[in-house]
Every structure is written in C-alpha cells, then in structure tokens.
Amino acid sequence: MVAENAQVLVTVKASPEPSAAYGDTVCVAGVRLDKAVPEWIRLYPIPYRQLADPNTFRKFVVVNVDINPSPRDPRAESRRPVLASIVPEGEPWGAAARGALLEPMVTTMCQLRAGLEENINGPSLGIVRPEKVTRLAITPHPGWTPAQARAISNFTSQPDLLNPNAKLIPLEAPRFEARYEYSCEESGCKGHKQRILDWELVAFERRLKNHSDQAARISLTEQFFDMICSPKRRTHFFVGNFADATKRKNFSVLGMYYPPAGSDYGATLF
C-alpha cells in the first residue's frame, strides 16, 4: 500500500501513555490543510520521546507526513503515521492565522455526543467553546497499572539498536489528574466533566516536583483555570474520544486554545 501524504497543522499533543511496542506513545491531532475543506486528523502512534530531532515538532506548526489507514482504529479521523516521514515546516502559526482556521470549525460538546448516539463511528475530534468553566478538579494520579508498568519495564530493558549507548528513560506517571467541569454553548447543556490529557499539563506538573501537594495544586489552578479560563480569554477546548467502542462516548480535553477575549478571527483562510 502506498502511503498518502498529508499536510497537518498540529493542534494537539496528548500526554505520553505506556506502550508495549514503543515504551510510551503520544496521540497527535490537528487539521489537514491539503483538503478542499479543512478536516480533523489523528496521528497515532507516535513515540515522540524516541523521535530523531529532525522529526520533532511543536504545537501549531505545520508538518508534512505520510499516513496509512489505522489497522485497529475505525474512527474516521485516525491514521497511522510513517514516523521517518515527519517533516516540520516553519514556525508556529500566530494567533490570527490559528483563529481564522479553527474558529469556523467550532462545534458544541453536546453536538459531538449526540452524533455518537446516531453513529458510534461519528466525529471523534472537535473544538468546542465552553459557555462557562465552573471548576478545575485536581486529584492524585493512581499510577501506572501493572500492565502499563510491565510494558515500560520491558521496553526500557531492551538495547536501543540505533544508539546502543543511549539510556532509555522510563516514563514516570504524572503526579496529578485534572478535569474541567463546564457547560458548552448548546442550549440546555447539562454540563460536562472531562479529564485533561494535554502534554502541557504533565510538563507543568514536572516543573512543580519540588513543590508540596498544596502548592502544586495552587500553581496548577492558577495556570489552567485562573489564566486559561479567565473572562479575559476566549477559551476553547480541543476534545477527542477513545478508540475502544465501549468508551467511545467519553471525551477528554486534549488541549486548549485561548486567544484574548477582544480578538475577532471571523475571516476564514479557505
């Protein structure tokens, strides 16, 4: 099978999760720019921590990547990337360019959930604008399951064939889990409570490793609630669901987009 080439504006880099094949992998999502109408795409698996430097990328950067259909994931947006083909292009898009592309794609969380009631393989990625974010709930992370711990241990105990002198660093479990509680813009919304799976949350936690639990919770709240969800921001959530059909109706917050409240990006790029 000949791989298809895609041009993707990366909007999501989810937090790493244990993987038997790669030690740990990341789910990346974004918007395809090579289509007549922009559309969502999910790139998985990506063992981001093992990528060579030329293949690494930041959020809101455009990447060229060869893709194949996902052999185990029936969701329409899911593709399996050819890792060596990933080529980042240029610098991250600025606020106006991001908004002109993303804001015409905004839907509601209730609409995404309703779509899955009609078709379990319906849209599994989207960007939603909360009407009101009421709470950031922070709880201790339970740690890796025994199966996840074995996957990490088995992988890191193997030699790196490409770099035998390299030491593979085991993926540490995050210190906390965090969830947004919010209502979306759909009339009659009864509210949503969704776990945040953004890599930026985990990275921020790592910087607080010398803080007490109480101090760390305060810092997390200041960053991910007080700042990101401030009335001075036009807060949006990138959301996505799970490949497992039994969990498909459950969405998580994969990332955030929060331009200043006074910005107006009504013009579309396409």
C-alpha positions in Angstrom: 0.0 0.0 0.0 1.3 3.4 -1.0 1.1 5.9 1.8 -0.8 9.1 1.4 0.9 12.5 2.1 -0.8 14.9 4.4 -0.1 18.5 5.5 -1.3 19.0 9.1 -1.4 21.9 11.4 -0.7 20.3 14.8 -3.2 21.4 17.5 -2.9 18.6 20.0 0.0 16.7 21.6 -1.5 14.5 24.3 0.4 13.3 27.3 2.5 10.2 26.8 1.0 6.9 27.7 2.7 3.5 28.3 3.1 1.3 25.2 4.3 -2.3 24.9 5.7 -1.6 21.4 7.4 1.7 22.0 7.7 2.2 25.7 5.4 5.2 25.5 3.4 6.9 22.8 1.7 10.2 22.1 -1.6 10.9 20.3 -1.2 13.9 18.0 -4.1 15.6 16.3 -4.6 18.5 14.1 -6.2 19.9 11.0 -5.4 18.7 7.4 -4.6 21.6 5.2 -4.3 19.7 2.0 -8.0 19.1 1.6 -10.5 21.3 -0.2 -12.2 21.8 3.2 -10.0 21.6 6.4 -10.7 18.4 8.3 -9.5 16.8 11.6 -6.9 14.1 11.7 -5.5 11.9 14.4 -1.9 10.6 14.1 -1.2 7.6 16.3 1.0 6.0 17.5 3.9 8.5 17.7 6.7 7.5 20.2 7.6 11.2 20.5 10.3 10.8 23.1 12.2 8.5 20.7 11.9 10.6 17.6 15.0 11.9 16.0 15.5 15.6 16.3 14.6 16.4 12.6 11.2 14.7 13.1 10.2 16.5 16.4 7.7 19.4 16.2 5.9 21.9 18.3 2.1 22.6 18.6 0.7 24.9 15.9 3.4 24.0 13.5 2.6 22.5 10.1 4.1 19.1 9.4 4.2 17.1 6.3 3.7 13.4 7.0 3.0 10.2 5.1 0.0 8.4 6.5 -1.8 5.0 6.2 -5.2 3.8 7.4 -5.2 2.8 11.0 -5.4 -1.0 11.1 -7.1 -1.2 14.5 -9.0 2.1 14.8 -12.3 2.5 12.9 -12.6 6.2 13.7 -12.7 8.2 10.5 -10.0 10.7 11.6 -7.5 8.1 12.7 -4.3 7.5 10.6 -1.1 5.7 11.3 1.9 8.0 10.5 5.1 6.9 8.9 7.5 8.2 11.6 10.5 8.8 9.4 8.5 10.9 7.0 7.5 13.6 9.5 8.9 17.0 8.4 8.1 20.2 10.3 7.7 23.3 8.2 8.4 26.8 9.5 7.4 28.4 12.8 4.2 28.0 14.8 1.2 29.9 13.4 0.4 33.2 15.0 -2.9 33.9 16.8 -4.7 35.4 13.8 -3.9 32.6 11.5 -4.9 29.9 14.1 -8.2 31.7 14.8 -9.1 32.1 11.1 -8.7 28.4 10.6 -10.0 27.0 13.9 -12.9 29.2 14.9 -15.1 28.4 11.8 -14.7 24.7 12.9 -16.1 25.3 16.4 -19.0 22.9 17.4 -20.5 22.1 20.8 -19.7 19.2 23.1 -23.4 18.3 23.2 -23.5 18.0 19.4 -20.5 15.7 19.4 -22.1 13.5 22.0 -25.4 13.4 20.1 -23.5 12.5 16.9 -22.2 9.3 18.5 -25.7 8.4 19.7 -26.6 8.2 16.0 -23.3 6.6 14.8 -20.7 5.2 17.1 -18.1 5.9 14.5 -19.2 9.5 14.1 -16.9 12.6 14.6 -14.4 11.9 17.3 -12.4 15.1 17.3 -13.5 18.7 17.6 -13.0 22.2 19.0 -15.7 23.5 21.4 -16.1 26.8 23.2 -17.3 26.5 26.8 -20.1 28.7 27.9 -18.8 28.6 31.4 -15.9 26.7 33.1 -17.0 26.1 36.7 -14.2 24.1 38.1 -10.8 22.5 37.7 -10.8 19.3 39.7 -7.3 18.1 40.7 -6.9 14.6 42.1 -3.8 12.3 42.7 -2.8 10.2 39.7 -3.3 6.5 40.6 0.0 5.5 39.0 0.5 3.0 36.2 -1.4 -0.2 36.2 0.7 -3.4 36.4 0.3 -4.0 32.7 1.5 -0.5 31.9 4.4 -0.8 34.3 5.5 -4.1 32.7 5.3 -2.5 29.2 7.6 0.3 30.3 10.0 -2.0 32.1 10.2 -4.5 29.2 10.9 -1.7 26.7 13.5 0.2 28.6 15.4 -3.1 29.4 16.0 -3.6 25.7 19.0 -2.1 24.0 18.5 0.7 21.5 19.7 -0.8 18.3 20.1 2.6 16.6 22.0 4.0 19.6 23.4 1.2 21.8 25.0 3.7 24.3 21.7 5.6 24.8 19.8 5.1 28.1 16.1 4.8 27.7 14.4 6.7 30.5 11.3 5.1 31.8 8.1 7.2 31.6 7.0 8.4 35.1 3.4 8.5 35.9 2.0 12.1 36.4 1.6 13.4 39.9 -2.0 14.5 39.4 -5.0 14.1 37.2 -7.1 17.2 36.3 -10.6 17.6 34.9 -12.5 20.5 33.6 -16.2 20.9 34.6 -18.0 23.1 32.2 -21.1 23.8 30.2 -20.9 24.2 26.4 -22.8 26.6 24.2 -25.6 24.2 23.4 -29.0 25.3 24.7 -30.0 23.2 27.7 -26.5 21.8 28.2 -26.4 19.8 31.4 -22.6 20.1 31.8 -19.5 18.1 31.0 -16.7 16.8 33.2 -13.6 15.8 31.2 -10.1 14.8 32.0 -7.3 16.9 30.6 -4.8 14.8 28.5 -2.7 17.7 27.3 1.1 17.1 27.4 1.5 20.7 28.6 -0.3 19.8 31.9 2.1 16.9 32.6 5.1 19.1 31.6 3.8 21.9 34.0 3.5 19.3 36.8 7.1 18.2 36.3 8.2 21.7 36.9 6.5 21.6 40.3 8.3 18.5 41.5 9.8 20.3 44.5 6.5 21.9 45.5 4.3 20.5 48.2 1.0 19.0 47.0 -0.9 22.0 48.2 1.5 24.5 46.5 1.4 22.4 43.3 -2.4 22.4 43.2 -2.4 26.2 43.6 0.0 26.6 40.7 -1.9 24.3 38.5 -5.2 26.1 39.3 -3.6 29.5 38.6 -2.3 28.3 35.2 -5.1 26.0 33.9 -8.1 27.7 35.5 -7.4 31.3 36.5 -5.4 32.1 33.4 -6.6 29.8 30.6 -10.3 30.1 31.6 -10.2 33.8 32.5 -13.0 36.1 31.4 -10.2 37.9 29.5 -9.8 34.9 27.3 -12.0 33.3 24.6 -11.3 29.8 25.8 -11.7 26.8 23.5 -11.1 23.1 24.2 -9.8 20.6 21.7 -11.6 17.4 22.5 -11.4 13.8 21.4 -12.7 10.4 22.4 -11.4 6.8 22.8 -10.8 4.1 20.2 -12.4 1.5 22.5 -16.1 1.3 21.3 -17.3 0.7 24.9 -15.7 4.1 25.9 -16.3 5.9 22.6 -18.9 8.3 24.1 -16.4 9.6 26.6 -14.5 12.6 25.5 -11.3 14.2 27.0 -9.8 17.7 26.7 -6.7 17.2 24.6 -5.6 20.8 24.5 -6.6 24.4 24.9 -6.8 27.4 22.6 -7.4 30.7 24.4 -6.9 34.0 22.5 -7.7 37.3 24.1 -11.4 38.0 24.6 -11.4 41.0 22.3 -9.9 39.2 19.3 -12.1 38.6 16.2 -11.0 36.0 13.8 -14.1 35.7 11.7 -12.3 35.6 8.3 -11.6 32.1 7.0 -8.4 31.1 5.3 -10.2 28.9 2.8 
